[in-house]
């Protein structure tokens, strides 16, 4: 796996969806191999910020750069290649339930292949590919599930498949959007520990959005607070006060009605 992390630079970026301003004047730098947690209430803009980093959302104004290059200069092929090297772990996993675990993991590289090669990779995977998938499943703790249908797995097991799929991309960065929102506290801690450990071992850049402040405090050296589409703070973990965290989650009536990230 390529061990060079990606650098990200967001400069005064705003994102507007219709009349909704999801992000408003956000600036953020993330170094190669750095790990940070994005925290804040639902609807604050965390998911939109993550989606800026792999170009699935474009800024309405401002600038986003990866490894020093403005994403606005990327063509379609370059954008596709970028998404292949920046793995996105979705809150809802985005797995294909009627396919085997092996096929779901193999799908991680489909964006890096031609149409014909992708069909072959899914229907007739090579022994080398299956060995690589098995090694990743072993790393996330479920190697015995490799040939089972994904819809037969528990929520925690499906989460591990989603992580293995992201790692199969051979990414330089991991973007994880509330990856522990649907599991119990013990499994949540195990998952955050797993992702931060893999990022550390592989020198991958890791940006994870979390509602669980305790996990953010335990595992991330840097905390970025987001509220109403703006950065509330961007500090080393030990410099964030309890008062700042409390203020981050004090919502008015309009914010209470927002359902999103």
Secondary structure, 3 states (H helix, E strand, C coil): CCCCCCCEEEEEEEEEECCEEEEEEEEEEECCCCEEEEECCCCCCHHHHHHHHCCCCCCCEEEEEECCEEHHHCCHHHHHHHHHHEEEECCCCCCCCCCEHHHHHHHHHHHHCCHHHHHHHHHCCCHHHHHHHHHHHHHHCCHHHCCCEHHHCCHHHHHHHHHHHHHHCCCCEEEEECCCCCCCHHHHHHHHHHHHHHHHHHCCEEEEEECCHHHHHHHCCEEEEEECCEEEEEEEHHHCCHHHHHHHCCCCHHHHCCCCC
